[in-house]
Amino acid sequence: MAHLQESAVRKISEICDRYKNERTPLIMILSDIQNEYGYIPLEVQEIVSAKTGISVAEIYGVVTFYSFFSLKPNGKYVIGCCLGTACYVKGAQQIIDKFSEMLGIKPGETTDDGMFTIDALRCIGACASAPAVTINGKIYAHMSVDRVAGIIDEYRKLGGAE
């Protein structure tokens, strides 16, 4: 979406118009845009600001506060490593470190081939299954460093398949 096409600008305007009668439409607008395009860059935030009258600063604050919004495109497979207390005390830091080492990226980054993004999450609500990792919503419970390579291989084999 680096430089928006006219069709994308129209679509974003339509999304904004969908919620024009809502008292607090921002989260709904941003959620629909995130679902449509996968991320919400500054150029899109400026369009939303112009359509809604909400300042770019406020929109940026919301986009950067909530972990489900992204300023950059994510990889096809988003690896969410829970670093909440229950997971952390059971070795979650070593698990995220292993994913980082094997993929050559840090949390918040995407591999050059666009396959993987690593996210450090604060809590995914799977404390009884700690340490836990999610990949595109699928939970890997009782995760261990030893399982990381096999999981990466599993998703590499899937490649571009949905």
MARMIRO-958749 format. One line per 5 residues: number of its first residue (from 1); their letters; for each residue x negated, y negated, z negated of N, C-alpha, C, CB. Coordinates in steps of 0.2 Angstrom, whole numbers, plus 2048, in hexadecimal, padded with zeros to 3 digits. Each point is the difference from the previous one (the first is absolute). Glycine has a CB too. Layout:
N
NUM	A	X/Y/Z/X/Y/Z/X/Y/Z/X/Y/Z | ...
END
This chain:
162
1	MAHLQ	7FC/806/800/804/7FA/800/7FC/7FA/800/809/806/7FA | 7F0/7FA/807/7FC/7FB/800/802/7F9/802/7F7/809/801 | 80C/7F7/806/803/7FA/802/807/803/802/7F5/7FA/804 | 810/803/7F9/807/803/801/803/7FF/807/801/7FE/7F4 | 802/807/80E/803/7FF/807/807/7FD/7FE/7FA/80A/805
6	ESAVR	809/7F3/800/806/7FD/800/806/804/7FD/7FD/7F9/809 | 803/80E/7F9/804/805/7FD/800/801/7F9/800/805/80B | 7FA/7FB/7F2/7FE/801/7F9/803/7FA/7FC/7F6/807/803 | 809/7F3/800/802/7FA/7FD/808/800/7FF/7F6/7F9/804 | 80D/809/802/808/801/800/802/805/7FB/800/7FD/80C
11	KISEI	7FC/809/7F3/802/805/7FC/800/7FD/7F8/7FC/809/809 | 7FE/7F4/7F6/7FF/7FD/7F9/806/7FB/7FF/7F3/802/801 | 80F/7FA/803/805/7FB/800/807/803/7FE/7FA/7F8/808 | 807/80E/7FC/806/804/7FF/800/803/7F9/801/802/80C | 7FA/800/7F1/7FF/803/7FA/802/7FA/7FB/7F7/809/803
16	CDRYK	806/7F2/7FD/801/7FA/7FC/808/7FE/800/7F4/7FC/802 | 80E/804/804/808/7FE/801/804/805/7FC/7FD/7FA/80B | 801/80C/7F5/804/805/7FD/802/7FF/7F9/7FA/808/807 | 801/7F4/7F5/801/7FF/7F9/801/7F9/7FF/7F9/809/7FE | 809/7F3/807/801/7F8/7FF/805/7FF/7FA/7FD/7FE/80C
21	NERTP	808/806/7F3/805/7FF/7FB/7FE/803/7F9/809/800/809 | 7F1/803/7F6/7FE/802/7FA/7FD/7FB/7FC/7FE/80B/805 | 803/7F5/7F4/7FD/7FB/7FC/7F9/801/7FF/80A/800/7FA | 7F3/806/806/7F9/801/7FF/7FE/805/806/800/7FD/7F3 | 7FF/801/813/7FF/805/805/7F9/802/801/809/7FB/806
26	LIMIL	7F2/802/7F7/7F9/801/802/7FE/808/800/7FE/7F4/7FC | 803/80F/7FF/7FE/807/7FF/803/804/806/7FF/7FF/7F3 | 807/800/80E/804/804/805/7FD/7FF/807/80B/7FF/7F9 | 7F4/7FA/809/7FD/7FE/806/7F9/803/801/806/7F6/800 | 7F6/80A/7FB/7F9/802/800/800/808/801/7FC/7F6/7F9
31	SDIQN	808/80D/803/801/808/801/802/802/807/803/800/7F3 | 802/7FC/810/802/802/807/7FA/7FF/804/80C/7FD/7FE | 7F0/7FE/802/7FB/7FE/804/7FA/805/7FF/803/7F4/800 | 7FC/80E/7FA/7FB/805/7FE/802/807/803/7FD/7FA/7F6 | 809/808/80A/803/806/803/7FF/800/808/808/801/7F6
36	EYGYI	7F9/7F9/80C/800/7FF/808/7F9/800/803/80A/7FA/7FF | 7F1/803/7FD/7FA/7FF/803/7FA/803/7FC/804/7F6/805 | 7FD/80C/7F5/7FB/803/7FC/7FC/7FC/7FC/800/808/808 | 800/7F1/7F9/7FD/7FB/7FC/803/7F9/801/7F5/807/801 | 808/7F4/7FB/803/7FA/800/7FA/7FB/800/80B/803/7FA
41	PLEVQ	7F2/7FB/80C/7FB/7FC/801/802/7F8/7FF/7FA/808/807 | 801/7F4/7F8/802/7F9/7FE/804/7FD/806/7F5/7FF/7FA | 80A/802/80C/804/7FE/806/807/801/7FF/7F6/801/807 | 80C/805/7F6/807/802/7FF/803/7FD/7FA/7FD/80B/805 | 7FF/7F4/7F6/802/7FC/7FA/802/7F9/802/7F8/807/7F9
46	EIVSA	804/7F6/80C/802/7F9/802/806/800/803/7F4/7FE/801 | 80E/807/803/806/800/804/806/801/7FA/7FB/805/80B | 804/7FF/7F1/805/801/7FA/801/7FA/7FD/7FD/80C/7FF | 7FE/7F0/7FF/800/7FA/7FD/804/7FB/804/7F5/802/7FA | 80A/7FD/80C/803/7FB/804/808/802/801/7F5/7FE/806
51	KTGIS	80C/809/7FA/807/802/800/804/7FF/7FA/7FD/808/809 | 800/7F9/7F1/803/800/7FA/7FF/7FA/7FB/7FF/80C/801 | 7FC/7F0/801/7FF/7FA/7FC/7FC/802/7F9/80A/7FB/805 | 7F4/80C/7FB/7FC/802/7FA/7F8/7FE/802/809/80A/7FD | 7F4/7F4/7FE/7F9/7FE/802/7FB/806/802/802/7F6/7F8
56	VAEIY	7F9/809/80C/7FC/805/802/7FC/803/7F9/7FF/7FB/80C | 800/800/7F0/7FC/802/7F9/805/805/7FC/7FA/7F5/800 | 80C/80A/800/804/804/7FC/801/807/804/806/7F6/7FB | 7FB/80A/80B/800/806/804/7FA/804/7FF/807/7FA/809 | 7F3/803/7F8/7F9/803/7FF/800/803/7F9/7FB/7F8/809
61	GVVTF	807/804/7F2/800/803/7F9/804/806/800/7FF/7F5/7FC | 807/80C/807/804/806/7FF/7FC/805/804/80B/7F9/7FF | 7F3/806/807/7FD/805/804/7FA/803/7FD/803/7FA/80A | 7F9/802/7F2/7FA/802/7FD/801/803/7F9/7FA/7F8/806 | 80C/806/7F7/801/803/7F9/803/807/801/803/7F5/7FC
66	YSFFS	801/80D/808/803/806/801/7FC/805/804/80B/7FB/7FF | 7F3/80B/7FE/7FB/804/804/804/803/806/7FA/803/7F5 | 80C/7FD/80C/803/803/806/800/7FC/806/807/806/7F8 | 7F7/7F4/807/7FF/7FB/806/7F8/800/801/80A/7F9/7FD | 7F5/806/80A/7F9/800/802/7FF/7FA/805/7FF/80C/7FE
71	LKPNG	7FB/7F1/801/7FE/7FA/804/7FC/803/807/7FF/7F9/7F6 | 7FF/80D/80A/7FD/803/805/803/807/802/7F5/7FB/7FC | 80A/807/80A/803/807/802/7FD/805/7FC/803/7FC/80B | 801/809/7F3/7FE/806/7FC/7FE/805/805/807/7FD/7F6 | 7F6/808/808/7FE/806/804/807/804/800/7F4/800/7FD
76	KYVIG	80B/805/808/806/805/801/802/803/7F9/7FC/802/80C | 7FE/800/7F0/801/803/7FA/7FE/7FC/7FA/7FF/80B/806 | 805/7F3/7F6/7FE/7FC/7FA/800/804/7FA/806/7F6/805 | 7F3/80A/7F9/7FF/804/7FA/800/7FC/7FA/7F8/807/807 | 80D/7FA/7F5/801/7FC/7FA/7FE/804/7FA/80A/7FA/805
81	CCLGT	7F0/803/7F8/7FD/804/7FA/803/7FC/7FA/7F5/804/806 | 80E/800/7F6/803/7FD/7F9/7FA/7FF/7FB/80B/805/802 | 7F4/7F5/7FC/7FB/7FE/7FB/804/7FE/7F9/7F7/7FD/809 | 80F/805/7F7/804/7FE/7F9/7FC/804/7FB/80B/7FE/806 | 7F7/801/7F4/7FC/802/7FA/800/808/800/804/7F6/7F9
86	ACYVK	802/80D/808/800/808/7FF/7FB/803/806/80C/7FF/7FB | 7F5/7FE/80B/7FB/802/805/7F9/7FF/7FF/80A/7FF/808 | 7F5/7FA/7F6/7F9/7FE/7FF/7FC/805/7FB/804/7F4/803 | 800/80D/7F7/7FC/804/7FB/7FF/807/802/805/7F9/7F8 | 7FE/809/80D/800/807/803/7FB/800/806/80B/803/7FB
91	GAQQI	7F1/7F8/807/7FC/800/805/801/7FD/807/7FD/80A/7FA | 808/7F1/806/803/7FD/806/7FA/7FC/803/80C/800/7FC | 7F0/7FD/800/7FB/7FC/803/7FB/804/804/801/7F8/7F7 | 7FD/80E/807/7FC/804/804/803/803/806/7FB/803/7F6 | 80C/7FD/80A/804/803/806/800/7FA/805/807/808/7F9
96	IDKFS	7FA/7F2/805/800/7FA/805/7F9/7FF/803/80A/7FB/7FA | 7F1/806/801/7F9/7FF/803/7FF/806/805/7FC/7FB/7F5 | 806/80B/80A/7FF/805/805/803/7FE/807/7FF/809/7F6 | 807/7F5/80A/804/7FE/806/7FC/7FB/803/80B/803/7FB | 7F3/7F8/801/7FC/7FA/803/7F9/803/803/805/7F8/7F8
101	EMLGI	7F8/80C/805/7F9/803/802/801/804/807/7FC/800/7F4 | 809/804/80C/802/804/806/802/7FC/806/802/80A/7F8 | 802/7F1/807/803/7FC/805/7FC/7FA/802/80B/804/7FC | 7F0/7FA/800/7FB/7FB/801/804/7F9/7FF/7FA/807/808 | 80B/7F9/7F4/804/7F9/7FF/801/7FF/7F9/805/801/80B
106	KPGET	7FC/7F9/7F3/802/7FF/7F9/808/7FF/7FF/7F5/7FA/7FF | 80D/806/7FB/807/7FF/7FF/802/7F9/804/800/807/7F5 | 806/7FA/80E/802/7FA/803/7FE/7FF/808/800/7FB/7F5 | 7FC/80A/80D/7FD/800/807/803/806/804/7F6/7FA/7FB | 809/805/80B/803/805/805/7FA/802/804/80C/7FB/800
111	TDDGM	7F4/80C/802/7FB/803/804/800/7FD/807/800/80A/7F9 | 7FA/7F5/80A/800/7FD/807/804/804/805/7F5/7FD/7FD | 80D/809/802/804/804/805/807/7FE/7FE/7F8/809/802 | 80A/7F4/7F9/807/7FE/7FE/804/806/7FD/7FF/7F8/809 | 7FD/80D/7F5/803/806/7FD/802/7FF/7F9/7FA/807/808
116	FTIDA	801/7F7/7F4/801/800/7F9/7FF/7F9/7FD/7FC/80B/7FF | 809/7F3/7FC/7FF/7FB/7FB/800/802/7F9/806/7F8/808 | 7F5/806/7F4/800/802/7F9/803/7FA/7FC/7F6/807/801 | 80F/7FA/7FA/803/7FB/7FC/7FF/803/7F9/808/7FC/808 | 7F6/7FF/7F3/7FF/801/7F9/807/7FE/7FD/7F3/7FF/800
121	LRCIG	811/806/7FD/806/7FE/7FE/800/800/7F8/806/805/80A | 7FE/7F7/7F3/800/800/7F9/804/805/7FC/7FF/7F4/801 | 807/80E/802/803/806/7FD/805/802/805/7FF/7FC/7F4 | 802/80A/80E/805/803/805/806/803/7FC/7F6/801/809 | 809/800/7F1/806/803/7FC/7FF/807/800/807/7F7/803
126	ACASA	7F4/80C/7FE/7FF/807/800/7FB/802/7FA/802/801/80D | 7FF/7FC/7EE/7FB/801/7FA/7FF/807/7FE/803/7F5/7FC | 803/80F/804/7FF/807/7FE/7FC/804/805/80B/7FF/7FB | 7F4/7FF/80B/7FC/803/805/7F9/7FD/801/80B/803/806 | 7F3/7F9/7F5/7FA/7FD/801/7FA/805/800/805/7F6/7F9
131	PAVTI	7F6/808/80B/7FF/7FA/804/804/801/807/7F5/7FD/7FB | 80E/7FE/807/805/801/806/7FD/7FB/806/80A/803/7F8 | 7F7/7FF/80E/7FF/7FD/806/806/800/804/7F3/802/7FF | 80F/7F9/805/805/800/805/7FD/7FF/807/809/7FC/7F8 | 7FA/807/80D/7FE/7FF/807/806/7FF/804/7F5/807/7FF
136	NGKIY	80D/7F3/803/806/7FE/803/806/803/7FC/7FA/800/80B | 806/7FF/7EF/805/802/7FB/800/807/7FE/807/7F8/806 | 7F5/80D/7FD/7FF/807/7FD/7FC/800/7FA/802/804/80C | 800/7FE/7EF/7FC/800/7F9/7FC/807/800/808/7F9/7FA | 7F1/806/805/7FC/805/7FE/7FE/800/7F9/7FB/7FF/80B
141	AHMSV	808/805/7F1/800/801/7F9/7FA/803/7FD/80C/800/800 | 7F2/7FF/7FA/7FA/803/7FD/7FA/800/805/808/807/7F9 | 7F7/7F3/80A/7FB/800/805/7F9/801/7FD/807/7F8/806 | 7F4/80A/7FE/7F9/801/7FE/7FB/7FD/805/804/80A/7F9 | 7F6/7F5/805/7FB/7FE/805/7FF/805/805/7FB/7F9/7F8
146	DRVAG	805/80E/806/7FF/805/805/805/801/805/7FB/806/7F7 | 80B/7F7/808/806/801/805/7FF/7FA/806/807/805/7F7 | 7F5/7F6/808/800/7FA/804/7FF/802/807/7FC/7F9/7F6 | 7FE/80B/80B/7FE/801/807/805/804/804/7F4/801/7FB | 80F/804/801/806/804/804/806/7FC/802/7FC/80A/7F9
151	IIDEY	805/7F1/803/806/7FC/801/7FE/7FB/806/804/800/7F4 | 7F6/7FD/80C/7FE/7FC/806/800/804/806/7F9/7F9/7F9 | 805/80E/807/800/804/806/807/801/802/7F5/806/7FC | 80F/7FC/7FF/807/801/802/803/7FA/804/801/807/7F6 | 7FE/7F3/808/803/7FA/804/7FC/7FF/806/804/7FB/7F5
156	RKLGG	7F6/806/80B/7FC/800/807/803/804/805/7F5/7FD/7FA | 80C/809/804/803/805/805/807/7FE/802/7FA/809/7FA | 80A/7F4/802/806/7FD/802/7FF/7FA/805/805/803/7F5 | 7F6/7FA/80A/7FE/7FA/805/805/7FB/801/7F8/808/806 | 80A/7F7/801/805/7FC/802/807/802/7FF/7F8/7FB/808
161	AE	809/80C/7F6/807/803/7FF/803/7FC/7FB/7FC/80B/804 | 80B/7F5/7FC/804/7FD/7FB/802/805/7FB/804/7F8/808
END
